[in-house]
Amino acid sequence: MTNKVELTKKGKQELEQEYQNLINVVRDEVKQQLAEARAQGDLSENADYDAARDRQAQVESRIKEIENILANAVIIDEEGGRKKGNKISLGSTVTIKFLNNGKEEQYMIVGTVESDPFNHKISNQCPLGVALIGKSLGDIVEVKGKVDYQVEIIKIGA
């Protein structure tokens, strides 16, 4: 049984672009690097050849990973949260206030594949994402983690 992978439309487009780049650009670069390394002669102690083979393996692995993700992708309705009575759902953009320090942050709730906390995209399976799903504007939410904390939902939407 394969697991469905939840993606936003933008996330799917980004994966498709990465896939095309790997297939049409990076693969050719790696082939060229391998050819240049082979031209150096003895492959048994050729660091350039070993590095090119490692890169080839990484590229081919990523290509297969993206193919698997796209084959099992379920596209998230990013408008869903705003249409369903302002409840937070996958695809929602949420502004929260941390009650311990008053700091405000904005996050987009995405599937695990798209998760990128440094760019304010959090997974629906991380502690904050789990706590926010299904909540509404004005709710105060307890986030369970190594250290529990509370946040207030101050905006839902773009």
C-alpha positions as CSV (number, residue, x, y, z in Angstrom):
1,M,0.0,0.0,0.0
2,T,1.4,3.4,-1.0
3,N,0.9,6.4,1.2
4,K,-0.6,9.5,-0.3
5,V,1.6,12.6,-0.2
6,E,-0.1,16.0,0.5
7,L,1.2,18.9,-1.6
8,T,0.1,22.4,-2.4
9,K,-0.3,23.4,-6.0
10,K,2.9,25.5,-5.7
11,G,4.7,22.6,-4.0
12,K,3.8,20.2,-6.9
13,Q,5.0,22.8,-9.4
14,E,8.3,23.2,-7.6
15,L,8.8,19.5,-7.5
16,E,8.0,19.2,-11.2
17,Q,10.5,22.0,-12.0
18,E,13.2,20.3,-9.9
19,Y,12.5,17.0,-11.7
20,Q,12.8,18.6,-15.1
21,N,16.0,20.3,-14.1
22,L,17.5,17.0,-12.8
23,I,16.5,15.1,-15.9
24,N,17.4,17.8,-18.5
25,V,20.3,19.6,-16.9
26,V,21.9,17.9,-14.0
27,R,22.0,14.4,-15.5
28,D,24.0,15.8,-18.5
29,E,26.4,17.6,-16.2
30,V,27.0,14.4,-14.3
31,K,27.6,12.5,-17.5
32,Q,30.1,15.1,-18.6
33,Q,31.9,14.9,-15.2
34,L,32.1,11.1,-15.5
35,A,33.5,11.3,-19.0
36,E,36.1,13.8,-17.9
37,A,37.1,11.6,-15.0
38,R,37.3,8.5,-17.2
39,A,39.6,10.4,-19.5
40,Q,42.1,10.8,-16.7
41,G,42.9,7.1,-16.9
42,D,43.2,4.7,-14.0
43,L,39.8,4.6,-12.3
44,S,40.9,2.6,-9.2
45,E,42.3,5.7,-7.4
46,N,40.5,8.5,-9.3
47,A,38.8,10.8,-6.7
48,D,37.1,12.8,-9.5
49,Y,35.5,9.6,-10.8
50,D,34.4,8.5,-7.4
51,A,32.9,11.9,-6.7
52,A,31.1,11.9,-10.1
53,R,29.7,8.4,-9.4
54,D,28.5,9.6,-5.9
55,R,26.8,12.6,-7.4
56,Q,25.2,10.4,-10.1
57,A,23.8,8.1,-7.4
58,Q,22.4,11.1,-5.5
59,V,20.8,12.6,-8.6
60,E,19.2,9.3,-9.6
61,S,18.0,8.7,-6.1
62,R,16.4,12.2,-6.0
63,I,14.8,11.6,-9.4
64,K,13.2,8.4,-8.2
65,E,12.1,10.1,-4.9
66,I,10.3,12.9,-6.9
67,E,8.7,10.4,-9.2
68,N,7.3,8.5,-6.2
69,I,6.1,11.7,-4.6
70,L,4.4,12.9,-7.7
71,A,2.8,9.5,-8.4
72,N,1.2,9.6,-4.9
73,A,0.5,13.3,-4.7
74,V,-2.9,14.6,-3.4
75,I,-3.2,18.3,-4.1
76,I,-4.3,20.4,-1.1
77,D,-7.2,22.8,-1.5
78,E,-5.4,25.9,-0.3
79,E,-8.6,27.9,-0.1
80,G,-10.2,25.2,2.1
81,G,-9.4,26.9,5.4
82,R,-11.0,30.1,4.5
83,K,-14.1,28.4,3.0
84,K,-14.8,26.2,6.0
85,G,-15.7,28.8,8.6
86,N,-12.1,30.0,9.0
87,K,-10.9,26.7,10.4
88,I,-7.2,26.1,9.9
89,S,-6.5,23.2,7.5
90,L,-3.7,22.1,5.2
91,G,-2.8,25.0,2.9
92,S,-3.9,27.7,5.4
93,T,-1.6,30.6,6.2
94,V,-1.8,31.5,9.9
95,T,-0.4,34.3,12.0
96,I,0.1,33.4,15.6
97,K,1.3,35.2,18.7
98,F,3.5,33.3,21.2
99,L,2.1,34.0,24.6
100,N,5.3,33.5,26.4
101,N,7.1,36.4,24.6
102,G,4.5,38.2,22.5
103,K,6.3,37.5,19.3
104,E,4.2,37.1,16.1
105,E,5.0,34.7,13.3
106,Q,3.2,33.7,10.1
107,Y,3.3,30.1,8.9
108,M,1.8,28.1,6.1
109,I,0.5,24.6,7.0
110,V,1.7,22.1,4.4
111,G,2.3,18.4,4.0
112,T,5.5,16.9,5.3
113,V,7.2,16.8,1.9
114,E,7.0,20.6,1.6
115,S,7.8,21.4,5.2
116,D,10.5,24.1,5.4
117,P,10.5,25.7,8.8
118,F,13.2,28.2,7.9
119,N,10.8,29.6,5.2
120,H,7.8,29.5,7.6
121,K,6.3,26.3,6.0
122,I,5.4,23.9,8.8
123,S,4.1,20.3,8.5
124,N,0.7,19.3,9.5
125,Q,2.4,16.6,11.5
126,C,4.8,18.8,13.6
127,P,3.7,19.7,17.1
128,L,2.7,23.3,16.1
129,G,0.9,22.1,13.0
130,V,-1.0,19.4,14.9
131,A,-2.1,21.9,17.5
132,L,-3.3,24.4,14.9
133,I,-5.3,22.2,12.5
134,G,-9.0,22.6,13.0
135,K,-8.7,25.7,15.2
136,S,-10.2,29.2,14.6
137,L,-9.4,32.8,14.8
138,G,-8.9,34.0,18.4
139,D,-8.3,30.5,19.8
140,I,-5.5,30.0,22.3
141,V,-3.8,26.7,21.5
142,E,-1.5,24.6,23.7
143,V,1.4,23.2,21.7
144,K,2.8,19.9,23.1
145,G,6.5,19.4,22.7
146,K,9.7,19.1,24.7
147,V,8.6,22.3,26.3
148,D,4.9,23.0,26.1
149,Y,3.8,26.5,25.1
150,Q,0.7,28.5,24.1
151,V,0.0,30.5,21.0
152,E,-3.0,32.7,20.0
153,I,-4.3,32.6,16.5
154,I,-4.5,36.2,15.4
155,K,-5.0,35.8,11.6
156,I,-6.0,33.1,9.1
157,G,-5.6,33.7,5.4
158,A,-3.1,35.3,3.1
